[in-house]
Each structure stands twice: as C-alpha cells, then as structure tokens.
C-alpha cells in the first residue's frame, strides 16, 4: 500500500481522458495497482478507481454492494445525461434478468456464426480497396466500416444511415466540445426512436422487430425499452469493436513475424484473439455506485460514491497474468475481463470475436506487406481506448511456398516458449 503522499500525487496527476494516459496507460495503471489500488479522484465530480484484477472481478460480481442501477454512471463522465437507465447495463436483478433473457436469443453463438459470410464479404471488399491503393488508414478504411457493416447487417439498419450514427457516436464521446456532444446525443436518440417506431413486431428476420415481439414470462419490451437497448448496442457494438480491431492491427503491423505465424497457423487465431483483447482492452473502465459505507484497502467508500472498475488495468495485473505486458499468442488460460464479469458480461462478445476472427483470417490469407506509414493518433475518449488513425502501406500476399516461405517466417519457432520471448509490447 502506498503512503498518503503517493496517493495524493496520483490523485492530482490521474485523468483517464488525458491524452498521455490514453496513449500509454501502462505506467500509471501499474503505479495505481501497487501503491493505491483504490484511488479517489476529484475529477468529473469525484469517483474511485479500482485497478487490481481480483478487486475488479469481485466488484463486478457483487451487484448488491456495487450497483449498476443509477442512470448516467456507466461512463465517467456521462456523455449524454438522462433520467432513464441505459438497458441492460444500468439495471440490476431482478429487472436485469428479464432483459437479458429477452435479448439473449439474438446473440447465441449459432446465430452469430450464421453472420460470418456477410462479415467476410464486407472485410474482403475493404481489403480489396486497400490492396488496390497500396496504402490506407486501417481505422477509417477498415476497422470502423467493418464494425459498422457488421452491426448494420445484424440489426437490419438502412445502409445509407451507417455513417450518420458513427459520426454521432464520435461527437458524443468527444470531451473537448460538450455542446457538440449534447447535440449529437439528441440527434442519435431521435434517430433510434424513429427507427424503433418504424418496425413491426409481426415482421420476421428483423432484429428490432424481434426484440419488440420477444417475451419473458409473458411480458414484452415496450418500444421505449427497445430504443434504450438499441442506443447502447449501437455505441458498444461499434466503438469498442473498432477500438479492439485498431489496436490489434497496430500490433500486427509492428510484429510481422507473429503476423506471418498466424497466417500459416490459423488454428492459433482464437487464442490470439483473447490475448489481443486482454492486452489492449478497448473498454478502459466501467462504473458502479457503492451501496452503503464500507472499508476497502484502507479507504472509506461512502454510500452512493461512483466506483470505476478499471478493466484495462486489471488485465495487466501481474498477480493474475504472467508477464502481463507481453503478447503471448498462445496464453492459456486467459481469464481476461475485457467483456466485463458477472451478470453484466457483454452480451455482444460473440459478435466482437467473430469480427476479429474474420479480420485475422482475411489478413492472413490475402495480405503480405503491412507496415506503419506515418504517425498514428488516438481517440480522445479515455473510457474506450482506440486509435483515431493508423496509416499503413499494404500489399497482397505472395505464395509463401518453399524457400520463400522459410524467409517469411525466418527466426520464428511455433513452440510456446519462443513465442513468449519474441511477441512483446503492449498495443
């Protein structure tokens, strides 16, 4: 445990929206875990930050002490003030159980797996354009349109509207312009309301109509409830997945040997995805409210205090992961908390994994050259850490047969131990 002076300095210095923290969160998170694992910050109205893996899991699971049922708390600060909770992330059991039961059938592994050909078609078209140009920005030219295209297909959104809500989401989470953020939030909410009102519960094959028609214990979700769920899904499904893809692509561009290994051994892709998700957690933190007063790591938490659960810091905790800042493609087990933990485990995790799987498979099959081509930049939202731009040079894969294959993977050993030595670096 750190001294009061240590914690006072961290309180003064720490801001998860600071561009320096967004660019490189490792040092700050390490110091907080070691010295002040439950840290108070006066910024954004005041809140606690919890950074140790075991603490984050325990708090995520304990909904009776760390409640989610307070509107405007899941993000710090809230980007779109409201009086109604976002569904289902800002409610607790038993209401939360009802909503999860209603929507869970839409997110089964089987239903998500059926989307793979459509996601592959989007990814292939995007890679074709990049290969034709020989260069591009892997955020704006690949990660964002792939995440948007997947969501549009999944939810039956009009194709011409796709970039509208992408821009709304970007402005909603831009903390540098509060007025623009508020306007974007209002426009976004109005769009979702109109979308839900236009759908027919009797229709088939339509995601929104299916939600309107679904029942749990004889009850249906109201149009207002469906709209509140859709608002969360569009934001979470687009921004977080695009962030995960952009960080993964950055790492792959900087590590051509490991990229070649994944191309040659696609059976390693599922495990590699879990490691990419752990190493560069797109969701930096999610917040709860304390219920009652209690002591924690020598600090007094008061009833109603906002408690930020730092998922990204937990995923780099050496108490939970050996050599946590290294990318171990075959790390097993890998119990990361990137999708949360407990009852609020991300309902769209299968969709995110599908997109990352398609991305890695298509890159491995079709892309040879992939090199950084200029300075990259980060989004300004510290709650969801992702790149704003990732310029690269890109070229089609040649046939890596015989001697050319040996040169392509020179120096690599597919055994786990060398991988653990070579594949270092936090994305």
C-alpha positions as CSV (number, residue, x, y, z in Angstrom):
1,X,0.0,0.0,0.0
2,X,1.3,3.4,-0.8
3,X,1.8,6.3,1.5
4,X,-0.7,9.2,1.7
5,X,1.7,11.3,-0.2
6,X,1.9,8.7,-3.0
7,X,-1.8,8.7,-3.3
8,X,-2.1,12.5,-3.1
9,X,0.2,12.8,-6.0
10,X,-1.7,10.2,-8.1
11,X,-5.0,12.0,-7.3
12,X,-3.5,15.2,-8.6
13,X,-2.0,13.6,-11.7
14,X,-4.5,11.0,-12.8
15,X,-7.1,11.6,-15.5
16,X,-8.2,8.7,-17.7
17,X,-9.1,11.2,-20.5
18,X,-5.6,12.7,-20.5
19,X,-4.1,12.1,-24.0
20,X,-0.9,10.9,-22.3
21,X,-2.8,8.3,-20.4
22,X,-4.7,7.2,-23.5
23,X,-1.5,6.8,-25.5
24,X,0.3,4.8,-22.8
25,X,-1.7,3.7,-19.7
26,X,0.7,1.0,-18.5
27,X,2.9,3.0,-16.1
28,X,0.0,4.9,-14.5
29,X,-2.0,1.7,-14.0
30,X,0.9,-0.2,-12.6
31,X,1.6,2.5,-10.0
32,X,-2.0,2.7,-9.0
33,X,-2.2,-1.1,-8.6
34,X,0.9,-1.2,-6.5
35,X,0.5,1.9,-4.4
36,X,-3.1,3.0,-4.3
37,X,-5.4,0.1,-5.6
38,X,-8.5,2.0,-4.5
39,X,-7.8,5.6,-5.6
40,X,-10.0,8.7,-5.2
41,X,-10.0,11.3,-8.0
42,X,-11.7,14.7,-7.7
43,X,-12.1,15.0,-11.5
44,X,-15.5,14.7,-13.2
45,X,-17.4,15.1,-10.0
46,X,-15.4,12.7,-7.9
47,X,-15.0,8.9,-8.1
48,X,-12.9,5.9,-7.1
49,X,-10.7,3.9,-9.4
50,X,-10.2,0.2,-8.7
51,X,-7.3,-1.4,-10.6
52,X,-6.4,-4.9,-9.2
53,X,-7.7,-7.9,-11.1
54,X,-9.2,-9.7,-8.1
55,X,-10.9,-6.5,-6.9
56,X,-12.4,-5.7,-10.3
57,X,-13.8,-9.2,-10.6
58,X,-15.2,-9.2,-7.1
59,X,-16.9,-5.8,-7.5
60,X,-18.2,-6.7,-11.0
61,X,-19.9,-9.8,-9.5
62,X,-21.2,-8.1,-6.3
63,X,-24.2,-6.1,-7.7
64,X,-25.7,-5.7,-4.2
65,X,-22.7,-3.7,-3.0
66,X,-21.7,-2.2,-6.3
67,X,-25.0,-1.3,-8.1
68,X,-25.5,-0.6,-11.8
69,X,-29.0,0.8,-11.3
70,X,-28.1,4.5,-11.3
71,X,-28.5,6.4,-14.7
72,X,-25.6,8.3,-16.0
73,X,-22.9,6.4,-14.2
74,X,-21.6,3.7,-16.5
75,X,-19.3,6.2,-18.2
76,X,-17.2,8.8,-16.4
77,X,-18.2,11.5,-17.1
78,X,-21.6,10.7,-18.7
79,X,-21.7,11.7,-22.4
80,X,-25.5,12.1,-22.6
81,X,-27.3,13.0,-19.4
82,X,-30.6,11.2,-19.0
83,X,-33.1,10.2,-16.3
84,X,-33.8,6.7,-17.7
85,X,-31.2,4.0,-17.3
86,X,-29.4,2.6,-20.4
87,X,-30.5,-1.1,-20.9
88,X,-29.4,-3.5,-19.7
89,X,-26.1,-2.0,-18.4
90,X,-27.7,0.3,-15.8
91,X,-30.1,-2.0,-14.0
92,X,-29.7,-4.9,-11.5
93,X,-31.6,-8.1,-10.9
94,X,-34.3,-9.0,-11.0
95,X,-35.1,-6.5,-13.8
96,X,-31.7,-7.2,-15.4
97,X,-32.5,-10.9,-15.6
98,X,-35.7,-10.2,-17.5
99,X,-33.9,-8.0,-20.1
100,X,-31.1,-10.4,-20.6
101,X,-33.5,-13.3,-21.1
102,X,-35.4,-11.4,-23.8
103,X,-32.3,-10.4,-25.8
104,X,-30.1,-13.4,-25.2
105,X,-31.6,-15.4,-28.1
106,X,-30.4,-12.9,-30.6
107,X,-26.8,-13.3,-29.5
108,X,-26.3,-17.0,-29.4
109,X,-23.1,-18.5,-30.9
110,X,-25.2,-20.2,-33.6
111,X,-27.0,-17.1,-34.7
112,X,-23.8,-15.0,-34.7
113,X,-21.9,-17.8,-36.6
114,X,-24.5,-17.5,-39.4
115,X,-23.4,-14.0,-40.0
116,X,-19.9,-15.0,-40.9
117,X,-20.3,-15.0,-44.7
118,X,-21.8,-11.5,-44.6
119,X,-18.9,-10.2,-42.4
120,X,-16.4,-11.8,-44.7
121,X,-17.9,-10.1,-47.7
122,X,-17.6,-6.7,-46.0
123,X,-14.0,-7.4,-44.9
124,X,-13.0,-8.7,-48.4
125,X,-14.3,-5.6,-50.1
126,X,-12.5,-3.3,-47.7
127,X,-9.2,-5.2,-48.1
128,X,-9.6,-5.1,-51.9
129,X,-9.8,-1.3,-51.8
130,X,-6.7,-1.1,-49.5
131,X,-4.7,-3.5,-51.7
132,X,-5.7,-1.6,-54.9
133,X,-4.5,1.6,-53.3
134,X,-1.4,0.1,-51.7
135,X,-1.9,2.2,-48.6
136,X,-4.6,3.5,-46.4
137,X,-5.8,4.2,-42.8
138,X,-6.8,0.9,-41.1
139,X,-9.1,2.8,-38.8
140,X,-11.3,4.8,-41.2
141,X,-10.7,2.4,-44.2
142,X,-11.2,-0.9,-42.3
143,X,-11.9,-1.1,-38.6
144,X,-14.8,1.4,-38.5
145,X,-16.6,0.3,-41.7
146,X,-16.2,-3.4,-40.7
147,X,-17.7,-2.8,-37.3
148,X,-20.4,-0.6,-38.8
149,X,-21.2,-3.0,-41.6
150,X,-21.5,-5.9,-39.2
151,X,-23.9,-4.1,-36.9
152,X,-25.9,-2.8,-39.9
153,X,-26.3,-6.4,-41.1
154,X,-27.0,-7.8,-37.6
155,X,-29.7,-5.2,-36.9
156,X,-31.1,-4.5,-40.3
157,X,-30.1,-0.9,-40.4
158,X,-30.5,1.1,-43.6
159,X,-27.2,1.1,-45.4
160,X,-27.3,4.8,-46.2
161,X,-27.6,5.7,-42.5
162,X,-24.5,3.8,-41.3
163,X,-22.0,6.7,-41.2
164,X,-24.6,9.0,-39.6
165,X,-24.6,7.3,-36.3
166,X,-20.8,6.7,-36.5
167,X,-20.4,10.4,-36.5
168,X,-22.9,10.9,-33.7
169,X,-21.1,8.4,-31.5
170,X,-17.7,10.1,-32.3
171,X,-19.0,13.5,-31.2
172,X,-20.9,12.2,-28.2
173,X,-17.7,11.0,-26.6
174,X,-15.5,13.9,-27.6
175,X,-15.0,15.6,-24.2
176,X,-13.4,18.6,-25.8
177,X,-16.7,20.0,-27.1
178,X,-19.6,19.5,-24.6
179,X,-22.1,21.4,-26.6
180,X,-21.5,19.4,-29.7
181,X,-21.6,16.2,-27.6
182,X,-25.1,17.1,-26.3
183,X,-26.4,17.9,-29.8
184,X,-25.0,14.6,-31.2
185,X,-26.6,12.7,-28.3
186,X,-30.0,14.3,-29.0
187,X,-29.8,13.5,-32.7
188,X,-28.7,10.0,-32.0
189,X,-31.6,9.3,-29.6
190,X,-34.1,10.8,-32.0
191,X,-32.9,8.5,-34.8
192,X,-33.2,5.4,-32.6
193,X,-36.7,6.4,-31.6
194,X,-37.8,6.8,-35.2
195,X,-36.1,3.5,-36.1
196,X,-38.0,1.6,-33.5
197,X,-41.3,3.2,-34.2
198,X,-41.0,2.2,-37.9
199,X,-40.6,-1.5,-37.1
200,X,-43.4,-4.1,-36.9
201,X,-43.4,-6.7,-34.1
202,X,-45.1,-9.1,-36.5
203,X,-42.2,-8.9,-39.0
204,X,-39.7,-11.8,-39.2
205,X,-36.0,-11.7,-39.6
206,X,-35.7,-8.1,-38.4
207,X,-33.6,-7.6,-35.2
208,X,-35.6,-4.7,-33.9
209,X,-39.0,-6.3,-34.7
210,X,-37.7,-9.5,-33.0
211,X,-37.0,-7.5,-29.8
212,X,-40.4,-5.9,-29.9
213,X,-42.0,-9.4,-30.3
214,X,-39.9,-11.2,-27.7
215,X,-41.4,-12.2,-24.4
216,X,-40.1,-13.2,-21.0
217,X,-42.7,-14.6,-18.5
218,X,-45.5,-13.3,-20.8
219,X,-44.2,-9.7,-20.9
220,X,-42.8,-7.8,-23.9
221,X,-40.3,-4.9,-24.0
222,X,-42.0,-1.6,-24.8
223,X,-40.8,0.5,-27.8
224,X,-39.1,2.8,-25.3
225,X,-37.3,-0.1,-23.7
226,X,-36.2,-1.4,-27.1
227,X,-34.9,2.1,-28.1
228,X,-32.9,2.3,-24.9
229,X,-31.3,-1.0,-25.6
230,X,-30.6,-0.1,-29.2
231,X,-28.8,3.1,-28.1
232,X,-26.4,1.0,-26.0
233,X,-25.9,-1.7,-28.6
234,X,-25.0,0.7,-31.4
235,X,-22.5,2.5,-29.3
236,X,-20.9,-0.5,-27.6
237,X,-21.0,-2.7,-30.7
238,X,-19.4,-0.1,-33.0
239,X,-16.9,1.8,-30.9
240,X,-15.5,-0.9,-28.7
241,X,-15.1,-3.4,-31.5
242,X,-13.5,-0.9,-33.8
243,X,-11.1,0.0,-31.0
244,X,-10.2,-3.6,-30.4
245,X,-9.5,-4.1,-34.2
246,X,-7.4,-1.0,-34.5
247,X,-5.2,-1.9,-31.5
248,X,-4.8,-5.5,-32.9
249,X,-3.9,-4.1,-36.4
250,X,-1.3,-1.8,-34.9
251,X,0.3,-4.7,-33.1
252,X,0.3,-6.9,-36.2
253,X,1.8,-4.2,-38.3
254,X,4.6,-3.8,-35.8
255,X,5.2,-7.6,-35.5
256,X,5.4,-9.1,-39.0
257,X,6.9,-12.4,-37.8
258,X,3.9,-13.2,-35.5
259,X,1.5,-12.0,-38.2
260,X,3.1,-14.5,-40.6
261,X,2.8,-17.2,-38.0
262,X,-0.9,-16.6,-37.5
263,X,-1.3,-16.6,-41.3
264,X,0.4,-20.0,-41.5
265,X,-1.3,-21.4,-38.4
266,X,-4.9,-20.1,-38.4
267,X,-5.8,-22.6,-35.7
268,X,-4.0,-20.2,-33.3
269,X,-6.4,-17.4,-34.2
270,X,-9.0,-18.0,-31.4
271,X,-6.4,-17.9,-28.7
272,X,-4.6,-15.0,-30.2
273,X,-7.8,-13.0,-30.2
274,X,-8.2,-13.5,-26.5
275,X,-4.7,-12.2,-26.0
276,X,-5.3,-9.2,-28.2
277,X,-8.4,-8.4,-26.2
278,X,-6.6,-8.7,-22.9
279,X,-3.5,-6.8,-23.9
280,X,-5.3,-3.7,-25.3
281,X,-8.6,-3.7,-23.5
282,X,-10.9,-1.3,-25.5
283,X,-13.1,-0.6,-22.5
284,X,-10.8,1.1,-20.1
285,X,-13.3,1.2,-17.2
286,X,-16.9,0.8,-16.4
287,X,-18.5,2.4,-13.3
288,X,-20.9,1.4,-10.5
289,X,-22.3,3.1,-7.4
290,X,-21.4,2.0,-3.9
291,X,-24.3,0.8,-1.7
292,X,-23.7,1.6,1.9
293,X,-20.4,2.6,3.6
294,X,-17.5,0.2,3.9
295,X,-13.7,0.0,4.1
296,X,-11.6,-1.2,1.2
297,X,-7.8,-1.3,1.1
298,X,-7.8,1.2,4.0
299,X,-10.1,3.7,2.2
300,X,-13.7,4.5,3.3
301,X,-16.2,4.1,0.5
302,X,-19.4,6.0,1.1
303,X,-22.9,5.2,0.0
304,X,-23.6,6.5,-3.5
305,X,-19.9,7.0,-4.4
306,X,-19.0,6.3,-8.0
307,X,-16.6,3.4,-8.3
308,X,-14.8,3.0,-11.6
309,X,-13.7,-0.6,-12.3
310,X,-10.5,-0.3,-14.4
311,X,-10.8,-3.4,-16.7
312,X,-7.7,-2.4,-18.7
313,X,-5.6,-2.2,-15.6
314,X,-7.0,-5.5,-14.3
315,X,-6.0,-7.2,-17.5
316,X,-2.4,-6.2,-17.0
317,X,-2.2,-7.2,-13.3
318,X,0.9,-9.4,-12.7
319,X,-0.9,-11.1,-9.9
320,X,-3.3,-12.6,-12.5
321,X,-1.2,-12.9,-15.7
322,X,2.5,-13.9,-16.1
323,X,4.5,-11.3,-18.0
324,X,1.3,-9.3,-18.4
325,X,2.6,-6.6,-20.8
326,X,3.8,-9.1,-23.3
327,X,1.7,-10.5,-26.1
328,X,1.6,-14.3,-25.6
329,X,-0.3,-15.6,-28.6
330,X,-0.9,-19.0,-27.0
331,X,-1.6,-17.8,-23.5
332,X,-3.7,-20.3,-21.6
333,X,-5.7,-19.9,-19.5
334,X,-6.6,-16.3,-20.3
335,X,-9.4,-15.2,-18.0
336,X,-9.4,-11.6,-19.0
337,X,-12.1,-9.2,-18.1
338,X,-12.3,-7.2,-21.3
339,X,-16.0,-8.1,-21.7
340,X,-16.7,-7.5,-18.0
341,X,-17.5,-10.1,-15.5
342,X,-20.6,-11.4,-13.7
343,X,-24.1,-10.6,-14.7
344,X,-23.1,-7.7,-16.9
345,X,-20.8,-9.7,-19.1
346,X,-21.0,-8.2,-22.6
347,X,-23.9,-9.7,-24.5
348,X,-22.3,-8.9,-27.8
349,X,-19.0,-10.7,-27.1
350,X,-19.6,-13.3,-29.7
351,X,-20.1,-10.7,-32.4
352,X,-16.9,-8.9,-31.5
353,X,-15.0,-12.2,-31.6
354,X,-16.5,-13.0,-35.0
355,X,-15.3,-9.7,-36.4
356,X,-11.8,-10.2,-35.1
357,X,-11.7,-13.8,-36.4
358,X,-12.7,-12.7,-39.9
359,X,-10.2,-9.8,-39.8
360,X,-7.3,-12.1,-38.9
361,X,-8.3,-14.9,-41.3
362,X,-8.7,-12.5,-44.3
363,X,-5.5,-10.6,-43.4
364,X,-3.6,-13.9,-43.2
365,X,-5.0,-15.3,-46.4
366,X,-4.6,-12.1,-48.5
367,X,-2.2,-9.6,-47.1
368,X,1.6,-9.8,-47.3
369,X,3.1,-6.4,-46.7
370,X,1.7,-4.4,-43.7
371,X,3.8,-1.6,-42.4
372,X,3.1,1.5,-40.5
373,X,3.3,4.6,-42.7
374,X,3.3,7.7,-40.6
375,X,2.2,8.9,-37.2
376,X,-0.8,7.3,-35.6
377,X,-3.3,9.1,-33.4
378,X,-5.7,8.1,-30.6
379,X,-9.3,8.9,-29.9
380,X,-10.0,11.5,-27.2
381,X,-12.3,9.2,-25.2
382,X,-10.4,7.7,-22.3
383,X,-13.2,5.3,-21.4
384,X,-12.9,3.4,-24.7
385,X,-9.3,3.3,-25.8
386,X,-8.8,3.1,-29.5
387,X,-7.0,4.6,-32.4
388,X,-8.3,7.5,-34.5
389,X,-5.9,6.8,-37.3
390,X,-3.5,4.1,-38.3
391,X,-1.8,4.8,-41.7
392,X,-0.1,1.8,-43.3
393,X,1.4,0.6,-46.5
394,X,-0.2,-2.7,-47.6
395,X,0.4,-5.2,-50.3
396,X,-1.1,-8.5,-51.4
397,X,0.3,-11.8,-50.1
398,X,2.6,-13.8,-52.4
399,X,2.6,-17.5,-52.4
400,X,4.8,-18.4,-49.4
401,X,6.0,-21.7,-50.6
402,X,9.3,-23.4,-50.3
403,X,12.3,-21.1,-49.7
404,X,10.2,-18.0,-49.8
405,X,8.0,-19.4,-47.0
406,X,11.1,-20.1,-45.0
407,X,12.2,-16.5,-45.4
408,X,8.8,-15.2,-44.5
409,X,8.9,-16.9,-41.1
410,X,12.6,-16.8,-40.5
411,X,13.5,-16.7,-36.8
412,X,10.1,-17.9,-35.6
413,X,9.6,-21.1,-33.7
414,X,6.0,-22.2,-33.3
415,X,6.7,-23.6,-29.9
416,X,5.2,-21.7,-27.0
417,X,8.4,-20.7,-25.2
418,X,10.0,-18.7,-28.1
419,X,6.7,-17.0,-28.7
420,X,6.7,-15.8,-25.2
421,X,10.1,-14.2,-25.7
422,X,9.5,-12.6,-29.1
423,X,6.0,-11.3,-29.0
424,X,6.4,-8.4,-26.6
425,X,4.8,-5.0,-26.4
426,X,1.5,-3.5,-25.3
427,X,-0.7,-2.3,-28.2
